[in-house]
Amino acid sequence: MKKTTVLFMFVIMVLLSGTLAFAGSIPEDLLHDDNAQLFFAEVIKTYTPSGDKPYVEVKPVKVIKGDVRIGREQVIVYYNPNTVGDFDVKFGNVYLFTYFDENNPTDIFEVTSYDTSVLKLKNVEGDMWKRFEKYLNEGRYEEAEQERIDRQNENLPIQGGDILLADLIGVKKEEAQSVEINCNGEFHEIDVDEFYKAIENITLTDIKDVSLEKEIKDGFFTFPDGMYIMVNGFDGYAFITDDCKVDKYGMHHSNMPNGKYTMKYTDRAKITALFTDEGYKLPLLETPIAKSIFFIVISAGVLFAVGFGIGFAVKIKRKRS
């Protein structure tokens, strides 16, 4: 009877906790929980792994899944930081983070790359983390994020046919001299050829206009989170929200933008990759083992060259004698 009561209380606690992640199911929980976050972030200012309320302050730089903003100057605080694997968190370094809620640890991973298709987790082992790495490499989390965004936009009424993002911007590639993107307050100069290659064949779905304004605490309205695209200054422009709504809108406009179109999350990621991947790169060969292998190969090459040279010199000397 006592065991039954304890089990019942545990079940009730789990139900009340909402998104409590079970150890061993973290990779799958990240896939199926719309509130789960998976992102790369730079550790800045404070990292307090112990104490009454441990926390870490980070600046997200690239989002894989979840409602996480990039490009903001202010930092975001995550509680219960937990390094997965044996390594020391260093200020200024970028790590992979997973987050569910304050009831669960904020896991921190060292990785070999920010390209999830080839990314490897460092200092970890076990079947659970192998599955996590596999899902990352397969693009499963990006697919889950696309589904999350689709569910948010599934009830938006369609107004007309699809149009190309390049047509909405309004400047042809051969006429473009400069491209600038302002993402949540941070400006990025983008290579023209890379930009037009990224947006090639990106289509937008025409929807009934959706109001994008939102009220903040002091009663004033503010612009939604997103990025402004500007080609040749104000010759061509578009505005894309973090949840994939699009408007023909420029920074010089005085009215509020609207959600006139929607786009795929994966297409939006092609654009954000132009300035998130550019600023944060990791070498693929970074582990001590890789460095040792590199040193061994170079050393073997040098010894081979020296040995070949000595052998060749001896052979010539014998011929002369």
Secondary structure as UniProt FT lines:
FT   HELIX           2..17
FT   TURN            23..24
FT   HELIX           26..32
FT   TURN            34..35
FT   STRAND          37..48
FT   STRAND          55..65
FT   STRAND          76..79
FT   STRAND          81..83
FT   TURN            91..92
FT   STRAND          94..99
FT   TURN            102..103
FT   STRAND          106..109
FT   TURN            116..118
FT   HELIX           127..138
FT   HELIX           140..153
FT   TURN            154..155
FT   STRAND          158..164
FT   HELIX           165..169
FT   HELIX           173..175
FT   STRAND          179..183
FT   TURN            184..185
FT   STRAND          186..190
FT   HELIX           192..199
FT   TURN            200..201
FT   STRAND          203..211
FT   STRAND          214..215
FT   TURN            217..218
FT   STRAND          221..222
FT   STRAND          226..231
FT   TURN            232..235
FT   STRAND          236..241
FT   TURN            242..243
FT   STRAND          245..247
FT   TURN            251..252
FT   STRAND          258..262
FT   HELIX           265..279
FT   HELIX           288..320
//
